[in-house]
Amino acid sequence: MIVYIAYPTSLNLQSANALQTFTTLRELRARRPDTLALIPRWGNEP
């Protein structure tokens, strides 16, 4: 199992950092479907 801890600057995929987080997680899950993502929520993010 891979545990991926991400700290994107925004969770709405409108920042380059969030897009990279999404892409990285998608690729990890393609290789290891049991990948667990931990992404903390910030303030009023969804």
CHARMM internal coordinates of N, CA and C (Angstrom, degrees):
IC EDIT
DIST 1 N 1 CA 1.4522
DIST 1 CA 1 C 1.5265
ANGL 1 N 1 CA 1 C 108.99
DIST 1 C 2 N 1.3101
ANGL 1 CA 1 C 2 N 115.18
DIHE 1 N 1 CA 1 C 2 N 139.06
DIST 2 N 2 CA 1.4639
ANGL 1 C 2 N 2 CA 122.42
DIHE 1 CA 1 C 2 N 2 CA 174.02
DIST 2 CA 2 C 1.5279
ANGL 2 N 2 CA 2 C 107.55
DIHE 1 C 2 N 2 CA 2 C -107.57
DIST 2 C 3 N 1.3171
ANGL 2 CA 2 C 3 N 116.63
DIHE 2 N 2 CA 2 C 3 N 133.92
DIST 3 N 3 CA 1.4582
ANGL 2 C 3 N 3 CA 121.47
DIHE 2 CA 2 C 3 N 3 CA 173.13
DIST 3 CA 3 C 1.5199
ANGL 3 N 3 CA 3 C 106.92
DIHE 2 C 3 N 3 CA 3 C -110.80
DIST 3 C 4 N 1.3139
ANGL 3 CA 3 C 4 N 116.08
DIHE 3 N 3 CA 3 C 4 N 117.80
DIST 4 N 4 CA 1.4593
ANGL 3 C 4 N 4 CA 122.59
DIHE 3 CA 3 C 4 N 4 CA -177.78
DIST 4 CA 4 C 1.5216
ANGL 4 N 4 CA 4 C 108.23
DIHE 3 C 4 N 4 CA 4 C -106.63
DIST 4 C 5 N 1.3237
ANGL 4 CA 4 C 5 N 116.65
DIHE 4 N 4 CA 4 C 5 N 117.33
DIST 5 N 5 CA 1.4601
ANGL 4 C 5 N 5 CA 121.82
DIHE 4 CA 4 C 5 N 5 CA 178.75
DIST 5 CA 5 C 1.5212
ANGL 5 N 5 CA 5 C 107.89
DIHE 4 C 5 N 5 CA 5 C -104.30
DIST 5 C 6 N 1.3174
ANGL 5 CA 5 C 6 N 116.07
DIHE 5 N 5 CA 5 C 6 N 119.27
DIST 6 N 6 CA 1.4637
ANGL 5 C 6 N 6 CA 120.79
DIHE 5 CA 5 C 6 N 6 CA -175.58
DIST 6 CA 6 C 1.5178
ANGL 6 N 6 CA 6 C 110.47
DIHE 5 C 6 N 6 CA 6 C -120.40
DIST 6 C 7 N 1.3053
ANGL 6 CA 6 C 7 N 115.25
DIHE 6 N 6 CA 6 C 7 N 146.72
DIST 7 N 7 CA 1.4617
ANGL 6 C 7 N 7 CA 121.98
DIHE 6 CA 6 C 7 N 7 CA 176.27
DIST 7 CA 7 C 1.5252
ANGL 7 N 7 CA 7 C 109.53
DIHE 6 C 7 N 7 CA 7 C -128.29
DIST 7 C 8 N 1.3417
ANGL 7 CA 7 C 8 N 117.85
DIHE 7 N 7 CA 7 C 8 N 68.41
DIST 8 N 8 CA 1.4645
ANGL 7 C 8 N 8 CA 118.95
DIHE 7 CA 7 C 8 N 8 CA 178.75
DIST 8 CA 8 C 1.5242
ANGL 8 N 8 CA 8 C 110.49
DIHE 7 C 8 N 8 CA 8 C -67.45
DIST 8 C 9 N 1.3106
ANGL 8 CA 8 C 9 N 115.77
DIHE 8 N 8 CA 8 C 9 N 150.79
DIST 9 N 9 CA 1.4646
ANGL 8 C 9 N 9 CA 119.98
DIHE 8 CA 8 C 9 N 9 CA 179.67
DIST 9 CA 9 C 1.5258
ANGL 9 N 9 CA 9 C 111.71
DIHE 8 C 9 N 9 CA 9 C -75.37
DIST 9 C 10 N 1.3200
ANGL 9 CA 9 C 10 N 116.48
DIHE 9 N 9 CA 9 C 10 N -18.84
DIST 10 N 10 CA 1.4583
ANGL 9 C 10 N 10 CA 121.82
DIHE 9 CA 9 C 10 N 10 CA 178.61
DIST 10 CA 10 C 1.5181
ANGL 10 N 10 CA 10 C 107.45
DIHE 9 C 10 N 10 CA 10 C -151.59
DIST 10 C 11 N 1.3153
ANGL 10 CA 10 C 11 N 117.57
DIHE 10 N 10 CA 10 C 11 N 145.68
DIST 11 N 11 CA 1.4597
ANGL 10 C 11 N 11 CA 120.55
DIHE 10 CA 10 C 11 N 11 CA -179.58
DIST 11 CA 11 C 1.5215
ANGL 11 N 11 CA 11 C 113.17
DIHE 10 C 11 N 11 CA 11 C -100.19
DIST 11 C 12 N 1.3257
ANGL 11 CA 11 C 12 N 118.41
DIHE 11 N 11 CA 11 C 12 N 4.40
DIST 12 N 12 CA 1.4634
ANGL 11 C 12 N 12 CA 120.25
DIHE 11 CA 11 C 12 N 12 CA -176.02
DIST 12 CA 12 C 1.5288
ANGL 12 N 12 CA 12 C 113.03
DIHE 11 C 12 N 12 CA 12 C -99.69
DIST 12 C 13 N 1.3188
ANGL 12 CA 12 C 13 N 117.85
DIHE 12 N 12 CA 12 C 13 N 15.18
DIST 13 N 13 CA 1.4690
ANGL 12 C 13 N 13 CA 124.52
DIHE 12 CA 12 C 13 N 13 CA 175.72
DIST 13 CA 13 C 1.5216
ANGL 13 N 13 CA 13 C 113.23
DIHE 12 C 13 N 13 CA 13 C 59.59
DIST 13 C 14 N 1.3309
ANGL 13 CA 13 C 14 N 117.23
DIHE 13 N 13 CA 13 C 14 N 29.47
DIST 14 N 14 CA 1.4581
ANGL 13 C 14 N 14 CA 120.20
DIHE 13 CA 13 C 14 N 14 CA 176.43
DIST 14 CA 14 C 1.5206
ANGL 14 N 14 CA 14 C 111.98
DIHE 13 C 14 N 14 CA 14 C -106.12
DIST 14 C 15 N 1.3130
ANGL 14 CA 14 C 15 N 117.40
DIHE 14 N 14 CA 14 C 15 N 4.10
DIST 15 N 15 CA 1.4646
ANGL 14 C 15 N 15 CA 120.18
DIHE 14 CA 14 C 15 N 15 CA 177.15
DIST 15 CA 15 C 1.5235
ANGL 15 N 15 CA 15 C 108.46
DIHE 14 C 15 N 15 CA 15 C -119.10
DIST 15 C 16 N 1.3113
ANGL 15 CA 15 C 16 N 116.45
DIHE 15 N 15 CA 15 C 16 N 154.57
DIST 16 N 16 CA 1.4660
ANGL 15 C 16 N 16 CA 121.20
DIHE 15 CA 15 C 16 N 16 CA 179.66
DIST 16 CA 16 C 1.5226
ANGL 16 N 16 CA 16 C 110.43
DIHE 15 C 16 N 16 CA 16 C -61.16
DIST 16 C 17 N 1.3268
ANGL 16 CA 16 C 17 N 116.87
DIHE 16 N 16 CA 16 C 17 N -37.42
DIST 17 N 17 CA 1.4575
ANGL 16 C 17 N 17 CA 121.10
DIHE 16 CA 16 C 17 N 17 CA -179.63
DIST 17 CA 17 C 1.5255
ANGL 17 N 17 CA 17 C 111.05
DIHE 16 C 17 N 17 CA 17 C -63.53
DIST 17 C 18 N 1.3144
ANGL 17 CA 17 C 18 N 117.80
DIHE 17 N 17 CA 17 C 18 N -42.21
DIST 18 N 18 CA 1.4622
ANGL 17 C 18 N 18 CA 121.45
DIHE 17 CA 17 C 18 N 18 CA 179.40
DIST 18 CA 18 C 1.5261
ANGL 18 N 18 CA 18 C 110.93
DIHE 17 C 18 N 18 CA 18 C -67.44
DIST 18 C 19 N 1.3184
ANGL 18 CA 18 C 19 N 117.31
DIHE 18 N 18 CA 18 C 19 N -39.22
DIST 19 N 19 CA 1.4688
ANGL 18 C 19 N 19 CA 120.21
DIHE 18 CA 18 C 19 N 19 CA 177.57
DIST 19 CA 19 C 1.5221
ANGL 19 N 19 CA 19 C 110.96
DIHE 18 C 19 N 19 CA 19 C -64.26
DIST 19 C 20 N 1.3228
ANGL 19 CA 19 C 20 N 117.35
DIHE 19 N 19 CA 19 C 20 N -40.22
DIST 20 N 20 CA 1.4628
ANGL 19 C 20 N 20 CA 120.73
DIHE 19 CA 19 C 20 N 20 CA 178.20
DIST 20 CA 20 C 1.5247
ANGL 20 N 20 CA 20 C 110.55
DIHE 19 C 20 N 20 CA 20 C -65.79
DIST 20 C 21 N 1.3220
ANGL 20 CA 20 C 21 N 117.29
DIHE 20 N 20 CA 20 C 21 N -39.69
DIST 21 N 21 CA 1.4648
ANGL 20 C 21 N 21 CA 121.06
DIHE 20 CA 20 C 21 N 21 CA 177.24
DIST 21 CA 21 C 1.5223
ANGL 21 N 21 CA 21 C 110.17
DIHE 20 C 21 N 21 CA 21 C -60.99
DIST 21 C 22 N 1.3256
ANGL 21 CA 21 C 22 N 117.26
DIHE 21 N 21 CA 21 C 22 N -46.83
DIST 22 N 22 CA 1.4593
ANGL 21 C 22 N 22 CA 121.94
DIHE 21 CA 21 C 22 N 22 CA 179.44
DIST 22 CA 22 C 1.5295
ANGL 22 N 22 CA 22 C 110.89
DIHE 21 C 22 N 22 CA 22 C -60.95
DIST 22 C 23 N 1.3287
ANGL 22 CA 22 C 23 N 116.99
DIHE 22 N 22 CA 22 C 23 N -45.65
DIST 23 N 23 CA 1.4629
ANGL 22 C 23 N 23 CA 121.55
DIHE 22 CA 22 C 23 N 23 CA -178.84
DIST 23 CA 23 C 1.5239
ANGL 23 N 23 CA 23 C 111.19
DIHE 22 C 23 N 23 CA 23 C -64.29
DIST 23 C 24 N 1.3174
ANGL 23 CA 23 C 24 N 116.55
DIHE 23 N 23 CA 23 C 24 N -44.53
DIST 24 N 24 CA 1.4648
ANGL 23 C 24 N 24 CA 120.69
DIHE 23 CA 23 C 24 N 24 CA 179.28
DIST 24 CA 24 C 1.5188
ANGL 24 N 24 CA 24 C 110.67
DIHE 23 C 24 N 24 CA 24 C -61.22
DIST 24 C 25 N 1.3155
ANGL 24 CA 24 C 25 N 116.99
DIHE 24 N 24 CA 24 C 25 N -46.10
DIST 25 N 25 CA 1.4597
ANGL 24 C 25 N 25 CA 120.46
DIHE 24 CA 24 C 25 N 25 CA -179.79
DIST 25 CA 25 C 1.5274
ANGL 25 N 25 CA 25 C 111.16
DIHE 24 C 25 N 25 CA 25 C -64.01
DIST 25 C 26 N 1.3142
ANGL 25 CA 25 C 26 N 117.84
DIHE 25 N 25 CA 25 C 26 N -40.57
DIST 26 N 26 CA 1.4645
ANGL 25 C 26 N 26 CA 121.26
DIHE 25 CA 25 C 26 N 26 CA 178.05
DIST 26 CA 26 C 1.5253
ANGL 26 N 26 CA 26 C 110.85
DIHE 25 C 26 N 26 CA 26 C -60.09
DIST 26 C 27 N 1.3373
ANGL 26 CA 26 C 27 N 116.92
DIHE 26 N 26 CA 26 C 27 N -43.50
DIST 27 N 27 CA 1.4635
ANGL 26 C 27 N 27 CA 120.94
DIHE 26 CA 26 C 27 N 27 CA -179.95
DIST 27 CA 27 C 1.5280
ANGL 27 N 27 CA 27 C 111.72
DIHE 26 C 27 N 27 CA 27 C -68.67
DIST 27 C 28 N 1.3232
ANGL 27 CA 27 C 28 N 117.04
DIHE 27 N 27 CA 27 C 28 N -39.89
DIST 28 N 28 CA 1.4687
ANGL 27 C 28 N 28 CA 119.68
DIHE 27 CA 27 C 28 N 28 CA 177.16
DIST 28 CA 28 C 1.5230
ANGL 28 N 28 CA 28 C 110.89
DIHE 27 C 28 N 28 CA 28 C -62.18
DIST 28 C 29 N 1.3240
ANGL 28 CA 28 C 29 N 116.61
DIHE 28 N 28 CA 28 C 29 N -43.06
DIST 29 N 29 CA 1.4671
ANGL 28 C 29 N 29 CA 119.94
DIHE 28 CA 28 C 29 N 29 CA -179.35
DIST 29 CA 29 C 1.5241
ANGL 29 N 29 CA 29 C 111.94
DIHE 28 C 29 N 29 CA 29 C -69.11
DIST 29 C 30 N 1.3201
ANGL 29 CA 29 C 30 N 117.98
DIHE 29 N 29 CA 29 C 30 N -27.99
DIST 30 N 30 CA 1.4638
ANGL 29 C 30 N 30 CA 120.72
DIHE 29 CA 29 C 30 N 30 CA 176.26
DIST 30 CA 30 C 1.5272
ANGL 30 N 30 CA 30 C 110.13
DIHE 29 C 30 N 30 CA 30 C -65.87
DIST 30 C 31 N 1.3327
ANGL 30 CA 30 C 31 N 115.86
DIHE 30 N 30 CA 30 C 31 N -34.04
DIST 31 N 31 CA 1.4617
ANGL 30 C 31 N 31 CA 120.59
DIHE 30 CA 30 C 31 N 31 CA -178.97
DIST 31 CA 31 C 1.5266
ANGL 31 N 31 CA 31 C 112.66
DIHE 30 C 31 N 31 CA 31 C -89.79
DIST 31 C 32 N 1.3271
ANGL 31 CA 31 C 32 N 115.69
DIHE 31 N 31 CA 31 C 32 N -35.51
DIST 32 N 32 CA 1.4676
ANGL 31 C 32 N 32 CA 121.86
DIHE 31 CA 31 C 32 N 32 CA -179.00
DIST 32 CA 32 C 1.5255
ANGL 32 N 32 CA 32 C 108.32
DIHE 31 C 32 N 32 CA 32 C -135.04
DIST 32 C 33 N 1.3328
ANGL 32 CA 32 C 33 N 118.11
DIHE 32 N 32 CA 32 C 33 N 91.74
DIST 33 N 33 CA 1.4622
ANGL 32 C 33 N 33 CA 120.84
DIHE 32 CA 32 C 33 N 33 CA -177.34
DIST 33 CA 33 C 1.5348
ANGL 33 N 33 CA 33 C 114.32
DIHE 32 C 33 N 33 CA 33 C -59.12
DIST 33 C 34 N 1.3242
ANGL 33 CA 33 C 34 N 117.18
DIHE 33 N 33 CA 33 C 34 N -18.94
DIST 34 N 34 CA 1.4635
ANGL 33 C 34 N 34 CA 119.92
DIHE 33 CA 33 C 34 N 34 CA -179.70
DIST 34 CA 34 C 1.5290
ANGL 34 N 34 CA 34 C 112.57
DIHE 33 C 34 N 34 CA 34 C -87.46
DIST 34 C 35 N 1.3338
ANGL 34 CA 34 C 35 N 117.31
DIHE 34 N 34 CA 34 C 35 N 12.40
DIST 35 N 35 CA 1.4656
ANGL 34 C 35 N 35 CA 121.69
DIHE 34 CA 34 C 35 N 35 CA 178.90
DIST 35 CA 35 C 1.5302
ANGL 35 N 35 CA 35 C 110.44
DIHE 34 C 35 N 35 CA 35 C -60.89
DIST 35 C 36 N 1.3170
ANGL 35 CA 35 C 36 N 115.19
DIHE 35 N 35 CA 35 C 36 N 134.25
DIST 36 N 36 CA 1.4618
ANGL 35 C 36 N 36 CA 121.85
DIHE 35 CA 35 C 36 N 36 CA 177.67
DIST 36 CA 36 C 1.5178
ANGL 36 N 36 CA 36 C 108.12
DIHE 35 C 36 N 36 CA 36 C -108.43
DIST 36 C 37 N 1.3188
ANGL 36 CA 36 C 37 N 116.87
DIHE 36 N 36 CA 36 C 37 N 128.09
DIST 37 N 37 CA 1.4651
ANGL 36 C 37 N 37 CA 121.55
DIHE 36 CA 36 C 37 N 37 CA 178.82
DIST 37 CA 37 C 1.5195
ANGL 37 N 37 CA 37 C 109.35
DIHE 36 C 37 N 37 CA 37 C -105.74
DIST 37 C 38 N 1.3171
ANGL 37 CA 37 C 38 N 115.72
DIHE 37 N 37 CA 37 C 38 N 130.30
DIST 38 N 38 CA 1.4612
ANGL 37 C 38 N 38 CA 121.99
DIHE 37 CA 37 C 38 N 38 CA 174.39
DIST 38 CA 38 C 1.5198
ANGL 38 N 38 CA 38 C 107.21
DIHE 37 C 38 N 38 CA 38 C -115.19
DIST 38 C 39 N 1.3260
ANGL 38 CA 38 C 39 N 115.69
DIHE 38 N 38 CA 38 C 39 N 112.60
DIST 39 N 39 CA 1.4635
ANGL 38 C 39 N 39 CA 121.34
DIHE 38 CA 38 C 39 N 39 CA -177.87
DIST 39 CA 39 C 1.5275
ANGL 39 N 39 CA 39 C 107.61
DIHE 38 C 39 N 39 CA 39 C -128.63
DIST 39 C 40 N 1.3289
ANGL 39 CA 39 C 40 N 117.22
DIHE 39 N 39 CA 39 C 40 N 106.47
DIST 40 N 40 CA 1.4647
ANGL 39 C 40 N 40 CA 119.38
DIHE 39 CA 39 C 40 N 40 CA -178.67
DIST 40 CA 40 C 1.5278
ANGL 40 N 40 CA 40 C 111.55
DIHE 39 C 40 N 40 CA 40 C -67.50
DIST 40 C 41 N 1.3102
ANGL 40 CA 40 C 41 N 115.78
DIHE 40 N 40 CA 40 C 41 N 149.36
DIST 41 N 41 CA 1.4671
ANGL 40 C 41 N 41 CA 121.29
DIHE 40 CA 40 C 41 N 41 CA 176.77
DIST 41 CA 41 C 1.5145
ANGL 41 N 41 CA 41 C 108.85
DIHE 40 C 41 N 41 CA 41 C -91.65
DIST 41 C 42 N 1.3154
ANGL 41 CA 41 C 42 N 115.89
DIHE 41 N 41 CA 41 C 42 N 143.00
DIST 42 N 42 CA 1.4611
ANGL 41 C 42 N 42 CA 121.84
DIHE 41 CA 41 C 42 N 42 CA -179.67
DIST 42 CA 42 C 1.5151
ANGL 42 N 42 CA 42 C 110.07
DIHE 41 C 42 N 42 CA 42 C -113.19
DIST 42 C 43 N 1.2987
ANGL 42 CA 42 C 43 N 116.88
DIHE 42 N 42 CA 42 C 43 N 125.28
DIST 43 N 43 CA 1.4618
ANGL 42 C 43 N 43 CA 121.90
DIHE 42 CA 42 C 43 N 43 CA 172.64
DIST 43 CA 43 C 1.5079
ANGL 43 N 43 CA 43 C 114.90
DIHE 42 C 43 N 43 CA 43 C 46.71
DIST 43 C 44 N 1.3222
ANGL 43 CA 43 C 44 N 116.95
DIHE 43 N 43 CA 43 C 44 N -110.91
DIST 44 N 44 CA 1.4668
ANGL 43 C 44 N 44 CA 121.27
DIHE 43 CA 43 C 44 N 44 CA -175.55
DIST 44 CA 44 C 1.5232
ANGL 44 N 44 CA 44 C 112.78
DIHE 43 C 44 N 44 CA 44 C -103.85
DIST 44 C 45 N 1.3151
ANGL 44 CA 44 C 45 N 118.11
DIHE 44 N 44 CA 44 C 45 N 22.97
DIST 45 N 45 CA 1.4710
ANGL 44 C 45 N 45 CA 121.11
DIHE 44 CA 44 C 45 N 45 CA 176.79
DIST 45 CA 45 C 1.5288
ANGL 45 N 45 CA 45 C 109.21
DIHE 44 C 45 N 45 CA 45 C -69.09
DIST 45 C 46 N 1.3399
ANGL 45 CA 45 C 46 N 117.23
DIHE 45 N 45 CA 45 C 46 N 154.52
DIST 46 N 46 CA 1.4781
ANGL 45 C 46 N 46 CA 120.41
DIHE 45 CA 45 C 46 N 46 CA 179.82
DIST 46 CA 46 C 1.5157
ANGL 46 N 46 CA 46 C 112.40
DIHE 45 C 46 N 46 CA 46 C -68.31
END
COOR INIT
IC SEED 1 N 1 CA 1 C
IC BUILD
